[in-house]
Amino acid sequence: MSVQYYEGIGRRKASTARVRIMSGEGRFIVNDKDGEVYFPRLGDLEDIMGPLAAAGEERAKFDITVLVKGGGVTGQTDAVQLGLARALVKMNPDLVPTMRKGGFLTRDARVKERKKPGLKGARKAPTYTKR
C-alpha cells in the first residue's frame, strides 16, 4: 500500500527539515513525537503552520510528518516552516504567489560567521595596547 505524499526540504542556520504532507486527519509528527511536544515554545507552532493558514487550508485535512536535524529551536522552527511551504507549493503550484507574498518561500541565508585567525571571535579583536 503506497501513500501519496508531497515533500519539501527546508534549511535554516544549521538545521535541515524534511516535511511530508499527505491527506489524513490532522496529525503533526516531528521526529516521531507529537508537534506540540517537540515545539513547546509559545508561538512556534503558529509560526510553523503559517504557510498552511496563508494557503487557506485546514490543518485537520492533512497529516504532516517532519524529520528535522541539527541546529537549535529557532533554526529548526524556520526550517520546518520553509519545508512545509515548499511541500504545499508542490501539492498546488497555484499557491506560489501567496507563499511569496507571505515570505514563506524565501530561504534565510544568514549563518554564523566563522572565527578568523588573530581575533577572539568572528570580529572581536584583542584589546589594543600601546606599550
Secondary structure as GFF3:
##gff-version 3
##sequence-region A 1 131
A	DSSP	beta_strand	6	12	.	.	.	ID=ss1
A	DSSP	beta_strand	15	23	.	.	.	ID=ss2
A	DSSP	beta_strand	28	30	.	.	.	ID=ss3
A	DSSP	beta_strand	33	34	.	.	.	ID=ss4
A	DSSP	alpha_helix	35	38	.	.	.	ID=ss5
A	DSSP	alpha_helix	44	48	.	.	.	ID=ss6
A	DSSP	alpha_helix	50	54	.	.	.	ID=ss7
A	DSSP	three_ten_helix	59	61	.	.	.	ID=ss8
A	DSSP	beta_strand	62	69	.	.	.	ID=ss9
A	DSSP	alpha_helix	73	91	.	.	.	ID=ss10
A	DSSP	three_ten_helix	93	95	.	.	.	ID=ss11
A	DSSP	alpha_helix	96	102	.	.	.	ID=ss12
###
